[in-house]
Amino acid sequence: MDFTLEVIPLPVTDIDRARDFYRDKVGFHVDIDQEVMPGMRIVQLTPPGSGCSIALGDSIWDLTKGETKPEPGSYQGLQLCVADIKAARAELVERGLEISEPVQYSPDDGATFMYFKDPDGNGWSIQEYRRRATEPLHQVPAELKRQ
């Protein structure tokens, strides 16, 4: 049985502002923006090339019994991966995103990162993983199964 991570609910204060930020500045695709049941609006956005989305909503946490809604800005360490960090940074800066310069922690593939925050302070990193240019992540699990 496969278990796939496909949606991460993200706490924000203003759904429209967050949708616009992730769509316009970070380049995520808006998959859903609708009231999915009376009183519950969901905006789901997916990064280009990703199998996992984020979901913005004001009532998402009401569905999980016993859980409370995390505070907007409390998520830190969300991570995106790219094959070329310099090209990704240039694209994001052109979109108007405030993002750090790349930081290389070692010369190894996967050891270069840059960072940004959304309007609520949720923290993201972008990791350069050059191997992804020739081995997209969705292919890796299939190859591991064959071994």
C-alpha positions in Angstrom: 0.0 0.0 0.0 1.4 3.4 -1.0 0.8 6.3 1.4 1.4 9.6 -0.4 1.8 13.0 1.3 -0.3 15.3 -0.9 -1.7 18.2 1.1 -0.4 20.2 4.0 -2.8 22.6 5.7 -1.1 25.9 6.3 -2.2 28.4 9.0 -2.7 32.0 7.6 -4.6 35.0 8.8 -5.9 36.2 5.4 -6.7 33.5 2.8 -6.9 35.9 -0.1 -3.6 37.6 0.8 -1.9 34.2 1.2 -3.4 32.8 -2.1 -2.1 35.9 -4.0 1.4 35.6 -2.4 1.8 31.9 -3.2 0.3 32.3 -6.7 2.0 35.6 -7.7 5.3 35.7 -5.8 6.1 32.0 -5.4 4.5 30.7 -8.6 2.2 28.0 -7.1 -0.8 26.9 -9.2 -4.2 27.5 -7.7 -6.0 24.1 -7.9 -9.1 24.9 -5.8 -10.6 28.1 -4.5 -14.1 27.5 -3.4 -16.5 26.8 -0.6 -16.3 23.0 -0.4 -19.1 22.8 2.2 -21.3 25.4 3.8 -19.0 27.8 5.7 -15.7 26.1 4.7 -13.6 27.8 2.0 -10.5 25.9 0.8 -7.7 27.3 -1.4 -5.3 24.6 -2.5 -2.1 25.5 -4.3 0.6 23.3 -5.8 4.2 24.2 -6.6 5.2 23.5 -10.2 6.3 19.9 -10.6 5.1 18.9 -7.1 2.9 16.1 -6.0 2.2 17.8 -2.7 0.0 20.9 -2.2 -0.7 23.4 0.5 -4.3 24.1 1.7 -5.4 27.5 3.0 -8.7 27.6 4.9 -10.3 29.2 7.8 -12.1 26.0 9.0 -9.7 23.2 8.1 -8.8 22.4 11.6 -12.4 22.2 12.7 -12.6 18.8 11.1 -9.9 17.2 13.3 -11.4 16.4 16.7 -9.3 17.3 19.6 -6.8 19.3 17.6 -6.5 23.1 17.7 -5.6 25.4 14.9 -1.9 26.2 14.8 -1.1 29.9 14.9 -0.4 31.6 11.5 3.3 32.0 11.1 4.0 28.9 13.4 5.1 26.6 10.6 8.9 26.7 10.0 11.0 24.5 7.8 8.7 23.8 4.9 10.9 22.9 2.1 10.9 23.0 -1.7 13.6 21.5 -3.9 14.9 22.7 -7.2 17.6 21.5 -9.6 19.1 25.0 -10.2 19.0 27.3 -7.2 20.4 30.3 -9.1 17.7 30.1 -11.8 15.0 29.6 -9.2 16.2 32.6 -7.2 16.2 34.8 -10.4 12.7 33.7 -11.2 11.4 34.4 -7.7 13.1 37.8 -7.4 11.6 38.7 -10.8 8.2 37.8 -9.3 8.9 40.2 -6.4 9.6 37.6 -3.7 12.0 38.7 -0.9 14.3 35.7 -0.6 17.8 35.2 0.8 20.9 34.6 -1.2 21.8 31.0 -1.6 23.9 29.6 1.2 26.2 26.6 0.4 26.8 24.6 3.5 29.1 22.1 1.6 29.9 21.4 -2.0 27.8 18.3 -1.9 24.6 18.1 -3.9 21.7 19.0 -1.6 23.7 21.3 0.6 22.7 24.7 -0.8 19.7 26.5 0.5 17.8 29.9 0.4 15.0 31.1 2.6 11.8 33.1 2.6 8.7 33.8 4.7 5.1 34.2 3.7 3.2 37.3 4.9 2.3 35.6 8.2 5.8 34.5 8.9 5.6 30.8 7.9 9.2 29.9 7.0 10.3 28.1 3.9 13.6 26.9 2.5 14.5 26.0 -1.0 17.1 23.3 -1.4 19.2 22.9 -4.5 19.2 19.2 -5.4 20.8 19.0 -8.8 20.0 15.3 -9.1 16.4 16.3 -9.6 17.2 17.6 -13.1 17.7 14.0 -14.2 15.9 12.0 -11.5 12.5 13.6 -10.6 11.4 12.6 -7.1 8.3 10.7 -8.4 10.6 8.3 -10.3 12.8 7.4 -7.3 10.2 5.4 -5.3 9.3 3.4 -8.4 13.0 2.6 -9.0 13.5 1.6 -5.3 10.6 -0.8 -5.6 12.3 -2.6 -8.5 15.5 -3.2 -6.5 
